[in-house]
Amino acid sequence: ERPAGALLPASMSPLRVNLWSGPRNVSTALMYSFAQRADTRVVDEPLYAHYLRVSGADHPGRDDVLRSLDQDGERVVRDVILGPCDREVIFFKQMAHHLVELDRSFLGRCANVLLTRDPREMVPSLALHLAEPTMRDTGYAMLVDLHDELRSMGQDPPVLDARELLLDPRSVLGELCRRLGLRFDEAMLRWQSGPRPEDGVWAPHWYDNVHRSTGFEPYRPPPAPQPGMGQTRAPVSERVRSLIEECTPYYDRLLECAIAARGASRATS
């Protein structure tokens, strides 16, 4: 029986949770958090190979990803996302831009959560991993489209913002669990450092920071320019700056809906 006030019916069992995120959004930390729950099984980006096959995107470790996962997205939906589960909850870490050339009706049989991050923090981080990141790589437009599509299906998907989550993991996760009809578990706040068996083969290219962590890192705003001292961090390229500007209106729309950290005001700078 799900807690009173839950937004999802108790009959949705097992509870299939899709976390739709962009890259560099603390999505792996959130997957590790849910992996601490005794009632939950986690799965790392099951549609990644499908996306690489369909898009032709050149990502680090592309060949390894294509070999390690089923490249047929419709089969992944049928056999993995909607397949059998040995726990009460199955949590899929997903990238929003992986949701291409697929029948999306399966979304109605799942709980869907959206995760975003300020592009001023995300895009420079992404540019360290992809030589020429594009709007498609960021997932912002797809997240907004997905939010609107889910609303049109009658869902009210919880939206998380990376900054709000890091400011107060306990309160944000507590509210997320309430909306999903789950009881918050203190175990979600800590984990052992190092890789997890659920990690995709792409982990060596992307997961260094989370492998060094033992919980959600405190939020640290990016350094601000000092008058007369120039930037206190490496300057971004004109292409990265332009991409940040392109992403910002999409991020602003999502931030309006995001679960706020308790007692913390959102930065507006």
QUIJOTA-V558452 format. One line per field, one symbol per residue. ss: DSSP state (H for helix, E for strand, C for the rest). phi: phi as a letter, one per 20 degrees, with the letter a starting at -180 (. if undefined). psi: psi as a letter, one per 30 degrees, with the letter a starting at -180 (. if undefined). A space follows every 10 residues. Layout:
# QUIJOTA-V558452
ss=???
phi=???
psi=???
This chain:
# QUIJOTA-V558452
ss=CCCCCCCCCC CCCCEEEEEE ECCCCCHHHH HHHHHCCCCE EEEECCCHHH HHHHHCCCCC CHHHHHHHCC CCHHHHHHHH HCCCCCCCEE EEEEEHHHCC CCCHHHHHHC EEEEEECCHH HHHHHHHCCC CCCCHHHHCH HHHHHHHHHH HHCCCCCCEE EHHHHHHCHH HHHHHHHHHH CCCCCHHHHE CCCCCCCCCC CCHHHHCHHH HHCCECCCCC CCCCCECCCE CCCCCCCHHH HHHHHHHHHH HHHHHCCECC CCCCCCCCC
phi=.egfnfedff ffbffddeee cefldmffff ffffffffec ddcelfeffg ffffemgedg mgfffffecf eeffffgfed fdefbecfcc ddfcegffec lcfeffffdc eccdccbgff efffffffdd fcfdggffnf ffffffgfff ffenecffdd dgfffffbgf ffffffggfe ndefdgffec bffofdffgf feggecdgff feecrffgfc ffgefegmdm fecgfeffff fffgfffgff fgfffgeffe ffmdeffde
psi=kllkfkfkkf fikljjjjjj lllhggeeee eeefffkfgk kkkjifgeee eeeefgkjlk geeeeefflk fjeeeeeefd egalkglfkk jjkkkeffik hkjgffffgl kkkkklkkff eeeeeefffk eikleefefe eeeeeeeeee effglikkkk keeeefeiee eeeeeeeeff glkkkffffk lkllllffkl ffefffgeef fflgakkkkj lkklkkkffa kflkklleee eeeeeefeee eeeeeffkkk kkgkkkkf.
